[in-house]
Amino acid sequence: MAFPSSLSRASLALAGVLLLGSGTGWSQGNPQGRPGKGQPMIEALSRLSPTQRSAYLQAQRSLEESRSRERLAQIEAADRCLAQASGLPAIQSCWQTLAQGNQQLRAQQVQQQQALAQRFALPVPRAGAKQKGG
């Protein structure tokens, strides 16, 4: 498959990352019949009405879109900073700022995901649990 530009390739990669790494706990049980990691989420979602499930997915989509915009803004800011950096201390400062922003964004994402789960009476992700895709 040919892509017209690197932007198209990047967009496709970003879409794949968002789709695969959303961290919503949607996984299937294993073949041996034991519940998988996502089983509590699946069971909780099954108790929601179709309208509630749709609202949950819309809220999840909004969070993911917001996360993507924020992450891209961080990367663009780091790009600008690094373009102006004239030596090792300046580059270290840019990189440290990016790392701190990443850490803050991850903490914010955990809080948002917990609030969303509580809103729909779904299993609440633990604050210390590793988030996929972020």
CORLINCOR-V18259 format. One record per backbone hydrogen bond with DSSP energy under -1.0 kcal/mol. NH is the residue of the N-H (numbers start at 0). CO is the residue of the C=O. E is the energy in kcal/mol with one decimal. If there is no record, write none. Layout:
nh->{NH & NH}
co->{CO & CO}
e->{E & E}
//
This chain:
nh->{8 & 9 & 10 & 11 & 12 & 13 & 14 & 15 & 16 & 17 & 18 & 19 & 20 & 26 & 29 & 32 & 38 & 41 & 42 & 43 & 44 & 45 & 47 & 52 & 53 & 54 & 55 & 56 & 57 & 58 & 59 & 60 & 61 & 62 & 63 & 64 & 65 & 66 & 67 & 68 & 69 & 70 & 71 & 72 & 73 & 74 & 75 & 76 & 77 & 78 & 79 & 80 & 81 & 82 & 83 & 90 & 91 & 92 & 93 & 94 & 95 & 96 & 97 & 98 & 99 & 100 & 101 & 102 & 103 & 104 & 105 & 106 & 107 & 108 & 109 & 110 & 111 & 112 & 113 & 114 & 115 & 116 & 117 & 118 & 119 & 120 & 121}
co->{4 & 5 & 6 & 7 & 8 & 9 & 10 & 11 & 12 & 13 & 14 & 15 & 16 & 24 & 33 & 29 & 35 & 37 & 38 & 39 & 40 & 41 & 44 & 48 & 49 & 50 & 51 & 52 & 53 & 54 & 55 & 56 & 57 & 58 & 59 & 60 & 61 & 62 & 63 & 64 & 65 & 66 & 67 & 68 & 69 & 70 & 71 & 72 & 73 & 74 & 75 & 76 & 77 & 78 & 79 & 86 & 87 & 88 & 89 & 90 & 91 & 92 & 93 & 94 & 95 & 96 & 97 & 98 & 99 & 100 & 101 & 102 & 103 & 104 & 105 & 106 & 107 & 108 & 109 & 110 & 111 & 112 & 113 & 114 & 115 & 117 & 116}
e->{-1.4 & -2.6 & -2.7 & -2.3 & -2.4 & -2.7 & -2.4 & -2.2 & -2.4 & -2.6 & -2.4 & -2.8 & -2.8 & -1.3 & -1.3 & -1.8 & -1.5 & -2.6 & -2.8 & -2.3 & -2.8 & -2.0 & -1.2 & -2.8 & -2.3 & -2.3 & -2.7 & -2.6 & -2.3 & -2.4 & -2.7 & -2.6 & -2.4 & -2.3 & -2.5 & -2.7 & -2.4 & -2.8 & -2.4 & -2.3 & -2.6 & -2.7 & -2.6 & -2.2 & -2.1 & -2.3 & -2.6 & -2.3 & -2.4 & -2.4 & -2.3 & -2.5 & -2.9 & -2.1 & -1.3 & -2.3 & -2.8 & -2.2 & -2.3 & -2.5 & -2.6 & -2.4 & -2.1 & -2.5 & -2.6 & -2.3 & -2.5 & -2.3 & -2.4 & -2.5 & -2.5 & -2.1 & -2.4 & -2.5 & -2.2 & -2.0 & -2.5 & -2.6 & -2.4 & -2.5 & -2.4 & -2.3 & -2.5 & -2.4 & -1.4 & -1.3 & -3.2}
//
